[in-house]
Amino acid sequence: MTFAIVHAPEGSPVGLLAHPRDITGRFEHDRETRRRLRELEEELARLRGDATR
């Protein structure tokens, strides 16, 4: 969400502007990226024979 104070020509504040954005797509993409990274790290550990991960 973005906020801005709206000022009158003489400089006094007269209002507030709020602009919401839907970030659902970005959130889902980030979650998928983290999931894929976790899978790749697990696969790498398995290929290396690292049983501690």
C-alpha positions in Angstrom: 0.0 0.0 0.0 1.3 3.5 -0.9 0.3 6.6 1.1 0.7 10.3 0.3 -0.4 13.4 2.1 -2.3 15.9 -0.2 -1.5 19.5 0.4 -3.4 22.7 -0.4 -1.6 25.3 -2.6 -0.5 27.2 0.6 1.1 24.0 1.9 -1.3 22.8 4.6 -2.3 19.2 4.6 -5.9 18.6 3.4 -6.1 14.9 2.9 -4.5 11.5 2.6 -4.2 9.4 -0.5 -3.9 5.6 -0.2 -3.3 3.3 -3.1 -3.6 -0.4 -2.4 -2.1 -3.0 -4.8 -2.9 -6.7 -5.2 0.4 -8.5 -4.7 -1.2 -12.0 -4.7 0.7 -13.0 -7.8 4.0 -11.9 -6.5 3.4 -13.6 -3.2 2.5 -16.9 -4.9 5.6 -16.6 -7.2 7.9 -16.0 -4.2 6.4 -18.9 -2.3 6.9 -21.2 -5.4 10.5 -20.0 -5.7 11.2 -20.8 -2.0 9.6 -24.2 -2.4 11.6 -25.0 -5.5 14.8 -23.8 -3.8 14.1 -26.1 -0.8 13.6 -29.0 -3.2 16.8 -28.4 -5.0 18.8 -28.0 -1.8 17.4 -31.3 -0.6 18.2 -33.0 -3.9 21.8 -31.6 -3.8 22.2 -32.8 -0.2 20.9 -36.3 -1.2 23.3 -36.4 -4.2 26.2 -35.5 -2.0 25.2 -38.1 0.5 24.7 -35.5 3.2 22.3 -37.3 5.6 22.4 -34.4 8.1 20.0 -32.1 6.0 
